Amino acid sequence: RTCGFLGVVDHGVPSEVIDRMRACQEALFALNQAQKDTLRVTEQCPVRGYFGRGDENCEGLLLSSSDMSNRQRQDNKEGFDLNGVPWARESEPYKHSFLGPLFGAVERPPPEELVPGFQQAMQEYQEHMYRLAKRLLSFMARALGQSEDYFEEFLTGPVATHRLLHYWPLKDFEKQIGIGEHTDYGLLTILLQDAVGGLQVLNAVRGEWVHAMPVEGAFMVNLGDMLARWTNHEFKSTIHRVVNTSTRDRYSVPYFLEPNLDVEIPIGGAVAGSPSKQSDPSNRVDEILYGFYSGAGMVKQRPPAPVPS
């Protein structure tokens, strides 16, 4: 409620699951550029697959504004986006949303001979992340005066992005940043950091950046814009960024969870006793996601509406 970030220990995710996933992550980014380019996102599949330096730029992607006109620094990172809930792509919410084909697309994993065990390691990790995310949401539901299964009906066909990130050391602090200041767009994010650090959270009261230092064995969890809106900002979506000031490469793994694409997020709607709100299609999850991904430069044009069956 005060800062929108928390550390989670005793989470039940086996260390060997984390280690296998991390080993595959480092092996993926150790491939040569030509090999990684074969896994790139495409215009037809812009949110699943590999992206390189400058393909996504997050500076200024905030809950209150998505004005990119003053963006001065490029994100100095590369990444690989996977579907964090691959079973959901066949669900009804995907079939009835203009973003269904994008977020339900199947990413191209690296060949088994290049990164052995990649798909199995990622799937194992995703299953643990999804269970942990739902467990955390059950605690939050109770804090909002709701039953612990309050969010379940909104997660029958959710969107989740399992993102692998690699940050190079910064060479020009005026033109580069690990990832620019932004708020996350969804319900919550579960972040695995390495020991390099670099995550910074804005203390809005003092206007100062606070270093969120890695804690061995812990996940960092931050709340997103959708949850902030749904709770009338009782839960905070906090501005953060990554600045890799070290001379070492940094690796991190955020797992982003969002509700079904057709869910509307009314202001304060998740707080017990809140009055019902008039329907507003602009509050739909797919519209919020489209705003973020188009602002970051990943989705170049709005997909067409689905054809009724």
Steps between C-alpha positions, in 0.01 A plus 500: 500500500788743559754424228353230274811279532564206731746216540375141519692221671393146594311499170526129433666524157777235497849638450573237235207629291643852520853381423392306189306797369791739565748273326280491190454877515875565497553242226234670285662843524845349441393399148643709221286781364413317179366208702295729727363688201332181375286513817396865460153638551319574176223733392261206525642392839639818661467399866643148497864429418837675500552877489829689488646823628263792437209290375309578821545828685312555825608844615186699578251211490308609808150444633419870458663556162634322195645810329821385333595834346765578762666158502876555499656166593489159336450180700833316505361148515395197300222261591293198416126492571316172555136423564489448877167314486510310168185304589295823496537567127202274425273672754194707410650841600774455239247413230297817558777760529693684229818419695426129530705399194799707620520382861393148410771465238761228541853633536786334314726341761870449430580162342562221748855451372584864579331531842428148631199470730376854434130428457476263796689738730278793401177304540600380847579854609178642354286250688657602830468871419132472418426315822699753702326794329155359579602436859617860538176627347300296752679683783433835334133417452462442872675831571239669279214347699421240234501121515837347424374364167374842384741524204444142379208583270718754320777247436321231298696599189766745625791663326845436642837590356810314616781734401872424489718813512869572449643844576842607380707741713421861411755692295318832456278606790358790299371287211456156659318351796440137594125551484348846524274615780153349469220332686398143422168471324343186647388342825835404645855417402718235663866585439804276532822704516861393488763635739601792275210722605394820329127511576401844633161601642383861517414642842234743378490692829869587500550479125792261549594171340535215749715198415304174526792275581480131408435259786622146449213254473233774483272625226420869464130561439355826376142598431384626163272769360200270469509405866555862602196606299290205621571594864455876451876529560476343844768271357778695331650466154842653549739657249821301463794457265820299454843664491782249465789699642721192535753373249320163486207379295169488689234231460146520633173315449167680551175305484207730420144388573186668365130402514292371209518728197127582516497603868421865576703668776273763662659741745460355851304200374702247703446674834223341708193722520586710197199607291465335160638701210356563155656286230784671312674304221812718533558334839532153345821309556569472126472878457741561788747247360478653155579844644814373671638290217433760233658767722809283549529452123434126494155508334511726194132503405171404657393145408156457343202402713420127500240380253191367683460125451 
